[in-house]
Amino acid sequence: MLAIVIPYYKKTFFRQTLESLANQTNKRFHVYIGNDGSPENPIELVNEFREKINLTYKKFDENLGSKSLIKQWERCIDLTKNEEWITIMGDDDVYENNVVEKFYKNLEFLIKEKISVVRFATYIINEHNEVISKLFKHPVKEKATDFLIRKFKGGTRSTLSEYFFETAIVRKIKFKDFPLAWSSDTLAVVEFSNNKNIYTINDTAVHFRISALNITGGEDSVKKNEAWFKFYEYMLTIYGSKYPIELNNMLLDRLEKVQLNNKKTPLRWIKLFHLYWVFSQYSRFLLIVPKIKNSIR
């Protein structure tokens, strides 16, 4: 069975999220809502949907999301029971009516192929529920490394709500705790797939919302910069020796860029130069020095 975990904080679009679940053509799922000490009490809305979908609601007294979104996700995941698959759904995102149905139609194949990460095609919507993007489709089977290369080239996008994961893998590996959970979802896709295949269901879609109310639409450049640095450094340190040169070069390019955007971080410079040495990228050091000099004039 499928666990749909919703780390709740904002009520503005929450009705639409719950309606999209109530309208699923296959209701073999259980919804777990973890209220992150929100000032916007959703209990009346939750009670309205109790007869429409199977759900568990828990109000946490302490707000963890402002300190660590990952810890909020983890305690919401801990609400789940024996479901074999799990997804973390945003409290403002929306499923098309047959998302769960399509998942179960592909489940036998997923088990046979030992695939632990499934994603769906996506649209981006705004606060007015208007679709503001093309339909993002993906190869039906794609290696995690190919996904990263395609993403870094601007050929696709990714957000947590569009993925279903095997629960056992999530519990074993866990999400990495980066600031704002920024890029934690991308890393999860890579690690939960064991750097192997991601399977895509393209004939239905998840609608991912961008607005001023969520982190993607909001601003916090310092924390996002720190998260990106940690993500790229982690990828190179843990997996770089196994990755193709093209991907490692992309990771180093992006690591340099975020570092140049926040230069007053001595420890990060040491880490960057160490990675130059590890990957025998000595010429990068010679090229980046003039950029550093120009930026401090």
N, C-alpha and C positions, 0 to 999 in steps of 0.2 A: 504493500500500500504506500501511498505518497503522503508525506507531511509537507504542508505549505506553512512556512513560518513567517510571520509578519512582525518585525520589530516596530511597534507602533510609537509615533510621537505626534503626528500632525493629523488633524481631523478634516482639513479642507477638502481633500479628494478621497477620503477614506470610504465614503458610501459607494463611490464608483468602483473602487477596488473590490469591495465585498459583493457588489452586484455582479461583477464579472465572474466571481467564483460561484455565486448562486445560479448563474445562467449556464454553467458548464453542462455539456451534454453527458458527461461521465462524472459522477460525484464520488468516485472511489478515492477520496482524500480526506484528510483531517486538517483543519486550520488551527494553528497555534498563534495566538496574539499575545505579545509581551509588551505591556504598556510601560514605557521607559520614564515613569514618573512625570507624565505629561500634564501640563495645566489644562489641556483640552480633554475632558473626560468623555470617552466614547461609549460608555456602558449602555446607554439607551439604544444607540445604533447597533452595538454588538447583540443586545438582546433581541432586537428586531430580526436579526438574521439567524438566530439559534435554531429555528424550525426549518430553515432553508438549507443550511450546511452544517456538517459536524464541526464543532469548534470548541476550543478551550481558551479561556481568557484569564490572564494573570496580570494584575497591577503590581508593579514593583515600586516600592516607596522611594528608592534611591535612583536618581537620574545618572546612569552610567554613560549614555551616549555622548554627553559633553566632554567626558574624560577619555573614553575609549569605546568606539562603536563596536569593535570586535568583541569586547567583553559583554556588551549588550546582546550581540548576536549569539554569543555562546550560552548565555543564560536562557535565551529564548529557545535555542536548540535543545537545551536540557529539559524543556517542557515536553518534548516529543517522547513517544513510547517505542513501539517496535516496528515503525515504518522502515521499509528497506531503502526508500528514496526520499530525498529532501530537497526543498528549494527555499531560498530566502527571498521573499517578495517585498518590494517597497510598498509603503502604505499609501502611495499615490499612483502606483502602476496598475495596468489593466491587462487581463487575458482576453483574447478572442474566445468565443464560446466553446471551441473544440480543442483547446490546448491539451487538456487532460486526456480527452479521448484519443488524440493522436499519439500521446505518450504511451498509453497502454497498447495501442495497436503496434507499436514498435518494440515493446518491452521484450518479447521473446527473442528478437534479433539482438537486442542489447546484451541480454544474458549470454546468448550463444557466442557473441563476439568479445565478451568480457570488457564491455565499454562501461566506464563509470561516470562519464560526463556527457550530458545531452544538452543541446541548446536549441532555441527556436529562432526563426526569423523575427525581425523586430521593426517596428516603426517608432519614431520619436513623436511624441505629442506635446502640446503646450498646455498652459493652465485653462485654456478654453476648449480642451479636448480636440483641438484641430491637429491633424497629421501634418508635421512640418519637415518630413524627410521622405526619402525614397524607402522602399522596402529593402531592408538589409538581409540578403540571403547569404548562405555559406556553402562550401563543398559539403556533400553529405558525410563524408569521412575526411577528416583533416588532422594531420599531425600537429601537436601543440607548437612545435617549432615553426611550422609553416603558418599557423595562425598568428604567432607573434610577428613574424616577418611581414605578413600581409597587414597587420594592424599598424606596425611602425611605419609602413609605407603609405598609410592613410587609406588603405583599401577596404577597411571595415571598422566597426565599432563594437563595443562590448560593455555589458552591464550585468550585475549580479542577478537581477530578476529573470533574465532569460535562460538561466541554467538550472537543470535538475542534476543532482549528484547522488551517488550511492552513499547512503548514510554512514556505513561502516568506514568508508574512506575519509569522510569529513571528521568523524570522531577520532580517527587515528592520526591524521596529519594536521588537522585544525587550520584555521585562518591565521595568517601572520598579522600582527598588530602594528600596522603603520598609521601615522597620524591621519585622522579623519577617515580611516580605512581606505584611503586613496591608493589605488592600485592593488589593494589586498585581494580584490575580486579577480583581477587578471592573474595574479600569482596563484590563487586558488584553482583556477581553471587549469593551469599548467600542472600544478602539483597533484590535484585530485585525479587528473588523467594519467598520472605517472609519466608525464612527458610523452604520452602515446596519443591515441586517437580520440578526437572529439566528434561526436555524432550530431548531425543537425537535422531537425525536422523543419522543412521549409514551406509546408503547405498549410501552416497556420502561424499566428504571430503573437508576440508579447508587445504591448504598447508601453514604452518607457517614457515617463514624463520628465520634462525639463521645465523648471520654473524657478523663480527667485527664492522659493521656500525650501528647495533641496540643495544638497552640497554641490551637485554638478552645476547647478545654475548660480550658486552663490559664490562668494569670494573669500578666500583665505590663502593667498598666494604663498606665504611663508611656510605654512604647514603642508600645503600641497607640494611645494618645492622639496621639503625635507622628506616627504613620503616617496616622491619620485626617486630621490637619491638613494634612499634605503632599498627601494625595489630594484633599481638597476644594479646596485652594488651586490645585493643578494643573488640576483640571477647570475651575474658573472662569477661570483665567488663559489656558489654551490653547483652551478650547472655549466659554467663556461667551458670547462675542459671537455665536455661532451657535445657542445653546440657547434654548428657550422661557423666558419669564419665570418660569413655574411652577417649572421645574427649577432655574433660577438662585437663586430664593428659597429652595428647599429646601437647596441647597448652602450658601448663606449662613447659613441657620438652623443647619445642622449644624456649620459652621465656628465660629460663635459659641459653640455648646454645648461643643465640645472645647476652645476657648480658655478659656472660663470654668472648665473643669475643671483647667486648668493655667495659672494667671494669671501666674506669675513667669517670663514669656518675652517680654521687651520687643520683640525682633525680630518675633515673631509678631503682636503688637499692631499694629505698623507695617504689616505685610502685610495684616492684616484691615482696618484703616482705609483703606489704599490701595484695596482692593477695594470698599469702600463708595463711594469717590469714583469709581472706574471705572464702576460700575453705577448711579451717581446715587442711592445709597441713604443719603442724608444723615440721614434720620429714624432709621435704625438706630443711628447714633452717639449721638443724643440718648437713645435708649431703653436702650442698653447701659451708659452712664455710671453711672446709679443702681445697676445690678446690680454694677458693679465696686466702687462705694463701699460697698454693703451687704456685699459679700464680704470686705472688708478691715477691717471694724469689729471 
